Amino acid sequence: MEERLKAFLAANEREPWTPGGRVDCCLALAEWAIWLGYPDPAAHLRGAYQPGQGQIDILAESGGAIMLVKSCTESLGLSGTDTPQLGDIGVVGSTHNITRQFGVIHDGAGWLTRTPRGFARVAAKTLAAWRL
């Protein structure tokens, strides 16, 4: 799993930042699932929002990143976990501020989130996690 994740991270970082298209902090989780052979859990989100206010609007309509990601994980039949490990996905950040919630992938040492500059380590409260 470690080598697969490293290969995915490197490949995804070569993709341009395209919120609502293919690459943002939540769509990166869907891309990781696709990389592992799952069907696209976020197909309904692609093209549904634009960067900036569009991202905020889709988060608000969904009830925040937790609910947005949860809807995608449910379509794959993923189970929640309280002990995230290498390859798992989740949401970290603020329980009250949806603009401070981030989709993340666990690399075995902690959480990584996709930013416009690539993946970055985040030390934030885990709000939800799913075994992938």
Secondary structure, DSSP 8 states (H G I E B T S, - for coil): -HHHHHHHHHHHHTS--BTTTTBSTTHHHHHHHHHTT---TTTTTTTS--TTHHHHHHHHHHTSHHHHHHHHHHHHT--B-SS--TT-EEEEE-SS-GGGEEEEEE-SSSEEEEETTEEEEE---EEEEE--
